[in-house]
């Protein structure tokens, strides 16, 4: 019998990380500077272990590679894919992340043996004057890009953001999460980042962090427009993002919703606010802020009870 699938988070210690994943998401984590929590991942740099006893200690990579189960778990759209398509994570930026850029699929497959990285952010909480870096100022042109990144702090755009903001970051866009926020990131299954500038700081190993200026210059695009939308308030269910990589809805649950799985695609849910339960005929589990789970494509009917805000991700 199929059931909603839960995973063991993978925690990443980084120089810019803080303690909000512990406190805001009520996680029992050892160590400091926890900047990322990978919640659903089949990427080689962090593979999610399945917590459900019914899956006999399998991990997500093994489950996706099992062709006999792929259609019923992941749906028709995933049958011919060469890798699990998405990665879901939480990011706690106590300090600024590096100013960076990600390549597209063509470049990443050719040079990194990885996927490109289009990503989106949903800001779960942040300080009052929170900002992100998003693109270059309008006077920066492709022809003077190499010169411009020598003074990149003053040549990028800083955008004010707040709780409930949703931001799309397309491959090729120069960007950075600035300090003072916790967010949920949905991205292609990739771990390719080209750092352009890292605020002249030292890494956890006591050495300057590596920059990737040459590759960054090859993939940066200047024509991406800033896309920031606020969804702190909305009614019922709204679709907020569609792409060839993944789609996203936001759902307000008041008391309960009854849903049916989709044979075309798995569905991932991220609980952004509130608490409740997810139930099927043979399964029931309490859920709270920060819980992430996957609905198999052939699960059938399931119910989500409680009062909460959910992000729904599907292919």
Buried (B, 14 or more C-beta within 10 A) or exposed (E): EBBBBBBEBBBBEBBBBBBBBBEBBEBEBEEEBBBBBBBBBBBEEBBBBBBBEEBEEBBBBBBBEEEEBBBBBBBBBBEEEEBBBBBBBBBBBBBBBBBBBBBBBEBBBEEBEBBBBBBBBBBBBBEEEBBBBBBBEEEBEEEEBEEBBEEBEEBBBEBEBBBBBBBBBBBBBBBBBBBBBBBBBBBBBBBBBBBBBBBEEEEEEEEEBEBBBEBBBBBBBBEBEEBBEEBEEBEEEEEBBEEEBBBBBBBBBEEEBEBEBBBEBBBBBBBBBBBBEBBBEEBEBEBBBBBBBBBBBBBBEBBBBBEBBBBBBBB
